[in-house]
Amino acid sequence: MIRKLLSFLVPILLLAGCTRTIYVPHGTPVRLRETVKDVKVWVKDADGEPVPGRMDIYEGWYALPLEEDE
């Protein structure tokens, strides 16, 4: 009984400390750690109108949210 209980509890205890959450305040840019392929994006055409597109976002680029009026 104890052996079964330990085989269940030990992995849970070891995995409990394996995650870490980092709070990034709204509007703070973050730098991408790996390339993200085939991302759906909005781009502006020659008239300045947004149109849907796809692109790769490369490692090292910065990402941040736009304000509501942008």
ABEGO torsion letter per residue (X at the ends): XAAAAAAAAAAAAAAAAABBBBBBBBGBBBBBABBBBGBBBBBBBAAGBBBBBBBBBBBGBBBBBBBAAX
